[in-house]
Amino acid sequence: MRSSILLCSVLFASAGCSLAPDESVPSDERAGAVRQPDRISPADDPTGLFPPVAGLPSFSPLLNDNISNADVGKTFGTDDRHVPYPDTYWPYSENGIDVRWQGSDTQSPLEKLITVTNPQYMDAAKEWNWRNHGQGAHGGQIQSWEGICNGWTAAATANAPLKHAVFAKRGAGGGIAACAEGTPDCVKFEIGDVNALMAEAYYDARSRLIGSRCDTMNVERDEYGRIVRKVTSSGASVGCQGLNAGAFLIVLHRQLKEQRKPFVLDVQHPNTTAQIWNQPAFRYTINRYEALNEAEAANLVATGRRTGAFTRYQWDDQAKGFVFVDASVFWVAESGPNVAPVSGLQSMQELRVVAVIELDRPATDNRAKIIGGEYLDDPSVGANRLEVAPFAWLVTDTLPDNVVDPVGPRNHYVDPSVVKKLVAMGQR
């Protein structure tokens, strides 16, 4: 992730995740930011998620390669077995993964892991967790919504759900080994315990991110109700207009339709735009799709209606063609910790996205490329310009064991390699 601090929030119907203000963008740059066309910018470029492979592009910007009339009414994405699993965000207020979530007479997920791996470091591991991912974080000045939800979303998109609890003990040569329930030194890791340890192991995982963030409640709109896009002199986007609509369509097609793999998006809510909410997205449905002429596109962006006084599309002079897209994007909300398998389908939520997609030539031209887009408000279907995804990201893998400084973002007593062994046991 591009942020050094990731947080979680429970401010509306389902819990979510948020990032702290981006300290890489100075406040004076925010104040001096300038307006830009809503074209796919370098920060929105899908290449940031899908880099070239062997020098060849890993995705196509052609309109016809990303969407067609044949897609209307169809749903694309993961199969049921690979829907990201729901979990809690392991709030700091409850001491994160050191919470005894099954009762005070049981061990926490962290205590179980250290008991099996390095019991001599139990006090040190608990102290680190309390100070960094627990009630002592930020000098004790924590909020109820802070937690390690970015670790959950990363782990849930990178791993198939567990099928059952795991029984493990310290291996003869170190590490861990499977054991039979009731045998000496055998520790039971519930599904919730392993999910907690995965969230910690993936907290600082390698990842790729595109898009922008919204760190303010003072969202600026223009005379047409569009969210003003702002870009600083250093090229950082500080607006709340979200990941460019054209780029978002490419991401949906490439990741969900072609690869059938989940990714993480920011689910933004109009009342919480100062926060960023990370959630695992796993499917989308194309509800409506059709070509537009310039006047229709202009009136939709300006007024939300196809007809009206606008004849020229004034928001990007490079746009020569236009299409209308209405999509439902499905994502998983928090639910847990759990002792039995729980499908993300049980906490599934919908993000409705309606947009005008901008092209470099008429939509009837097979060579037409997606160059940008404008989100629309459509109360009839629940689409809102402030409920779009400011960014999207993919996790690639955890960092190796013991490479994080003791004061770094991940509890360095939680080795990803050990956690991955527990995961493999629970997936058999």
C-alpha positions in Angstrom: 0.0 0.0 0.0 1.1 3.6 -0.5 0.1 4.6 3.0 2.1 3.9 6.1 -1.0 3.6 8.4 -4.1 1.7 7.6 -7.3 1.9 9.6 -10.8 0.5 9.8 -14.2 2.0 10.4 -17.7 0.9 11.4 -19.6 4.1 10.7 -22.4 2.7 8.6 -24.4 -0.5 8.0 -21.3 -2.7 7.5 -17.8 -2.3 8.8 -15.1 -1.0 6.5 -11.6 0.2 6.3 -9.8 3.5 6.0 -6.4 4.9 5.4 -4.8 7.8 7.4 -4.1 11.1 5.5 -1.4 10.7 2.9 1.6 12.5 4.4 3.4 12.3 1.1 1.1 15.0 -0.2 2.0 18.3 1.7 -0.9 20.3 2.9 0.2 23.4 0.9 0.1 21.3 -2.2 -3.5 20.2 -1.3 -4.4 23.9 -1.0 -2.8 24.8 -4.3 -4.1 21.8 -6.3 -5.5 22.6 -9.8 -8.5 21.2 -11.7 -7.8 18.6 -14.4 -10.0 16.7 -17.0 -11.4 13.4 -15.8 -9.1 11.5 -18.1 -7.2 8.4 -17.1 -4.1 9.9 -15.4 -0.8 8.2 -14.6 -2.1 7.5 -11.1 -5.2 5.8 -12.6 -3.4 3.9 -15.3 -4.4 0.2 -15.1 -0.7 -0.6 -15.9 -0.1 0.1 -12.2 -2.1 -3.1 -11.4 -1.3 -5.1 -14.6 2.3 -4.3 -15.6 3.6 -5.6 -18.9 4.7 -9.2 -19.1 7.8 -9.9 -21.1 7.4 -6.4 -22.6 3.9 -7.1 -23.8 0.8 -5.3 -22.5 -1.1 -7.3 -19.9 -4.5 -5.7 -20.7 -6.3 -4.0 -23.6 -7.6 -0.4 -23.6 -9.9 -1.2 -26.6 -13.6 -0.7 -25.8 -14.7 -3.9 -27.5 -12.2 -5.9 -25.5 -13.6 -4.7 -22.2 -17.4 -4.6 -22.8 -20.0 -5.3 -25.4 -23.7 -5.6 -25.8 -23.4 -9.3 -25.2 -22.3 -8.6 -21.6 -25.6 -7.0 -20.6 -27.4 -9.0 -17.9 -24.3 -11.2 -17.2 -22.2 -11.6 -14.1 -18.5 -12.1 -14.1 -16.0 -13.0 -11.3 -15.0 -15.7 -9.0 -16.8 -19.0 -8.5 -18.4 -19.6 -5.1 -15.4 -21.5 -3.7 -13.1 -18.5 -4.2 -15.3 -15.7 -2.9 -13.1 -13.9 -0.3 -13.9 -14.9 3.2 -15.5 -12.4 5.7 -13.6 -11.6 8.9 -13.4 -9.0 11.6 -10.9 -6.1 11.2 -9.3 -7.0 14.6 -9.8 -3.6 16.2 -7.0 -2.0 18.2 -9.6 -1.3 21.0 -9.8 -5.0 21.6 -6.0 -5.6 21.2 -6.1 -6.8 17.7 -5.0 -10.4 17.2 -4.2 -10.7 20.9 -7.9 -10.6 21.8 -9.3 -13.7 23.6 -12.3 -13.7 21.3 -13.7 -17.1 22.6 -13.5 -16.1 26.2 -11.0 -15.1 28.9 -10.0 -18.6 29.7 -8.8 -19.3 26.1 -5.7 -18.1 24.3 -5.7 -15.3 21.7 -4.6 -16.1 18.1 -1.3 -14.5 18.9 -0.8 -16.5 22.1 -1.6 -19.7 20.3 1.0 -19.0 17.6 3.8 -18.0 19.9 3.0 -21.0 22.2 3.7 -23.3 19.2 6.6 -21.4 17.6 8.6 -19.3 20.1 7.2 -19.4 23.6 10.3 -17.6 25.0 9.1 -14.5 23.1 5.5 -14.5 24.4 5.9 -11.3 26.5 7.8 -9.5 23.7 5.2 -10.5 21.0 2.3 -9.4 23.2 4.0 -6.1 24.1 4.6 -5.3 20.4 1.0 -6.0 19.6 -0.3 -3.9 22.5 1.9 -1.0 21.6 1.3 -1.1 17.8 -1.9 -2.9 17.0 -3.6 -2.8 20.3 -4.8 -0.5 23.0 -1.4 1.2 23.4 -1.2 2.3 19.7 -0.7 6.0 19.1 0.1 6.4 22.8 -3.3 5.1 23.7 -5.2 7.6 21.6 -7.0 5.1 19.4 -10.4 5.2 17.8 -13.0 2.3 17.8 -12.6 1.9 14.0 -8.8 1.4 14.0 -7.6 -2.1 13.2 -5.8 -4.3 10.6 -8.5 -4.6 8.0 -6.0 -4.0 5.2 -4.4 -7.3 6.2 -7.8 -9.1 6.2 -8.6 -7.8 2.7 -5.2 -8.7 1.3 -5.3 -12.2 2.8 -8.9 -12.8 1.8 -8.2 -12.0 -1.8 -5.0 -14.0 -1.9 -6.1 -17.2 -0.2 -9.0 -19.6 -0.6 -11.2 -19.8 2.6 -10.3 -22.3 5.3 -12.5 -25.4 5.5 -11.9 -26.3 9.2 -9.9 -25.7 12.3 -6.2 -26.7 12.5 -4.4 -28.7 15.1 -0.6 -27.9 15.3 2.4 -28.2 17.5 6.0 -27.3 17.4 7.9 -29.4 14.8 10.8 -31.6 15.7 13.2 -29.5 13.7 11.5 -26.2 14.4 8.5 -24.7 12.7 5.2 -26.4 13.1 3.7 -29.8 12.5 0.2 -31.2 12.4 -1.0 -33.1 15.4 -4.0 -35.0 16.7 -6.5 -33.3 18.9 -5.9 -34.1 22.6 -2.2 -35.1 22.1 0.4 -33.4 24.3 1.3 -29.8 23.2 -1.3 -29.9 20.4 -2.9 -26.5 20.0 -6.3 -25.9 18.2 -6.4 -23.0 15.9 -10.0 -22.1 15.0 -10.7 -20.7 11.6 -10.9 -17.3 13.2 -7.5 -17.7 14.8 -5.9 -18.5 11.5 -7.7 -15.7 9.7 -6.4 -13.3 12.4 -2.8 -14.5 11.9 -3.2 -14.1 8.1 -4.4 -10.5 8.6 -1.2 -9.7 10.6 1.0 -11.6 8.1 -0.5 -9.7 5.2 -0.6 -6.3 6.9 2.5 -5.1 5.1 2.2 -7.4 2.1 3.6 -6.4 -1.3 0.9 -4.8 -3.4 0.1 -2.6 -6.4 -2.4 0.3 -6.2 -4.0 2.7 -8.6 -6.3 5.6 -8.0 -6.6 8.4 -5.5 -7.8 9.1 -1.9 -10.3 11.4 -0.3 -9.1 12.7 3.0 -11.7 15.4 3.6 -15.3 15.9 4.3 -15.3 19.2 2.4 -15.9 17.7 -1.1 -15.9 20.3 -3.8 -18.4 20.1 -6.7 -18.7 22.1 -9.9 -21.9 23.6 -11.2 -23.0 20.3 -12.7 -22.6 18.3 -9.4 -19.4 16.6 -10.6 -16.8 15.9 -8.0 -13.8 18.2 -8.8 -10.7 16.4 -9.7 -7.6 17.9 -8.2 -4.0 17.1 -9.0 -1.0 18.6 -7.1 2.1 19.9 -8.7 3.8 16.6 -7.9 1.1 14.7 -9.8 -0.7 13.3 -6.7 -4.5 13.2 -6.9 -6.2 14.6 -3.8 -9.8 14.7 -5.1 -12.7 12.6 -4.1 -13.9 11.8 -7.6 -12.6 8.3 -7.4 -10.6 6.0 -9.6 -11.3 7.1 -13.2 -14.4 5.4 -14.5 -12.7 4.3 -17.7 -9.9 2.7 -15.7 -12.3 1.1 -13.3 -14.1 -0.6 -16.2 -10.8 -2.0 -17.5 -9.9 -3.3 -14.0 -13.3 -5.0 -13.7 -12.9 -6.7 -17.0 -9.2 -7.7 -16.6 -9.3 -8.9 -13.0 -12.9 -10.3 -12.7 -14.0 -11.3 -16.2 -10.7 -12.5 -17.6 -8.8 -13.7 -14.5 -11.8 -14.4 -12.3 -9.8 -13.2 -9.3 -10.8 -10.8 -6.6 -9.2 -7.5 -5.8 -9.5 -4.8 -3.1 -11.5 -1.6 -3.7 -12.3 1.4 -1.6 -16.0 1.6 -0.9 -16.7 5.2 -0.2 -19.8 6.6 1.6 -21.0 10.2 1.3 -20.9 10.7 5.0 -17.4 9.3 5.5 -15.3 10.7 2.7 -12.5 11.6 5.1 -12.0 7.8 5.5 -11.1 5.1 3.0 -12.9 1.7 3.2 -11.0 -1.3 1.9 -13.3 -4.3 0.9 -12.7 -7.4 -1.2 -14.5 -7.2 -4.6 -15.2 -10.4 -6.4 -18.0 -10.0 -9.0 -19.7 -7.5 -11.2 -22.9 -7.4 -13.4 -23.4 -5.3 -16.4 -26.9 -3.9 -16.0 -27.1 -1.5 -19.0 -24.7 -0.6 -21.9 -25.1 1.4 -25.0 -23.4 3.9 -27.3 -24.1 7.6 -26.9 -23.8 10.6 -29.2 -22.0 13.7 -28.0 -25.1 15.6 -27.0 -26.5 12.6 -25.0 -23.1 12.2 -23.2 -22.9 15.9 -22.4 -26.4 16.1 -21.0 -26.0 13.0 -18.9 -22.9 14.4 -17.2 -24.4 17.9 -16.8 -28.0 17.0 -15.8 -28.4 13.3 -15.5 -30.8 13.3 -18.5 -30.1 12.3 -22.1 -31.8 15.3 -23.6 -31.3 19.0 -22.9 -29.5 22.1 -24.0 -26.0 20.7 -24.1 -24.6 19.8 -27.5 -20.8 19.8 -26.8 -19.0 17.5 -24.5 -16.9 20.0 -22.5 -15.0 17.9 -20.0 -12.4 16.4 -22.2 -11.6 17.7 -25.7 -9.8 14.5 -26.6 -13.1 12.5 -26.2 -14.5 11.6 -29.7 -16.8 8.8 -28.7 -19.0 7.8 -25.7 -20.8 4.8 -24.2 -23.1 4.5 -21.2 -22.3 1.8 -18.6 -24.4 0.7 -15.5 -22.7 -1.9 -13.4 -23.2 -3.6 -10.1 -19.9 -4.5 -8.2 -20.2 -7.0 -5.4 -17.9 -7.0 -2.4 -17.6 -8.6 1.0 -18.3 -6.9 4.3 -16.9 -7.8 7.7 -18.4 -10.7 9.7 -16.4 -12.6 12.3 -14.4 -14.1 13.9 -15.8 -17.5 12.9 -15.4 -21.1 14.1 -17.0 -22.5 11.0 -16.6 -21.7 7.3 -18.6 -18.6 6.3 -19.0 -17.6 2.7 -18.5 -14.0 1.7 -21.8 -14.4 -0.1 -23.5 -14.1 3.3 -22.1 -10.6 3.8 -22.2 -9.5 0.2 -22.8 -5.8 -0.6 -23.4 -4.0 -3.9 -21.7 -0.9 -5.3 -23.8 0.5 -8.1 -21.7 2.4 -10.7 -23.2 4.5 -13.5 -20.9 6.3 -15.9 -20.2 7.8 -19.3 -17.0 6.3 -20.7 -14.9 8.4 -23.0 -13.3 7.1 -26.1 -10.6 8.4 -28.5 -12.9 7.8 -31.5 -16.6 6.8 -32.1 -17.9 3.8 -30.3 -18.7 2.2 -33.7 -15.0 2.1 -34.6 -13.4 -1.2 -33.6 -10.2 0.7 -32.8 -11.9 2.9 -30.2 -9.9 3.0 -27.0 -11.0 3.9 -23.5 -9.4 7.2 -22.4 -11.5 8.3 -19.5 -14.9 8.6 -18.0 -17.4 10.5 -15.8 -19.4 9.0 -13.0 -23.1 9.9 -12.8 -25.7 10.3 -10.1 -28.7 8.0 -10.7 -31.0 7.9 -7.7 -33.3 5.5 -9.5 -30.7 2.7 -9.1 -28.8 4.0 -6.1 -25.7 5.3 -8.0 -23.9 8.2 -6.3 -20.8 10.1 -7.5 -19.6 10.0 -3.9 -20.0 6.2 -3.6 -17.4 5.3 -6.2 -14.0 3.6 -5.6 -11.2 6.1 -5.1 -8.7 3.4 -5.5 -8.2 -0.3 -6.3 -5.3 -2.6 -5.3 -3.9 -6.1 -5.7 -1.8 -8.0 -3.2 1.1 -9.9 -4.7 2.6 -11.7 -1.6 3.6 -11.3 2.0 7.1 -10.1 2.8 9.6 -12.8 3.9 10.0 -13.8 7.6 11.7 -11.4 10.0 12.5 -8.7 7.5 10.4 -6.0 9.2 12.1 -3.9 11.8 10.6 -4.5 15.3 9.0 -1.0 15.2 7.7 -1.6 11.6 4.1 -2.2 10.5 3.9 -6.0 11.0 4.3 -7.9 14.2 7.7 -9.5 13.4 7.0 -12.4 15.8 4.3 -13.5 13.3 6.2 -15.3 10.5 4.2 -15.4 7.2 5.8 -18.8 6.3 4.4 -20.4 9.5 1.0 -18.8 9.0 0.9 -20.1 5.4 1.5 -23.6 6.7 -1.5 -23.2 9.0 -3.5 -22.0 6.1 -2.5 -25.0 4.0 -3.6 -27.4 6.8 -6.9 -25.6 7.1 -7.6 -25.8 3.3 -7.1 -29.6 3.0 
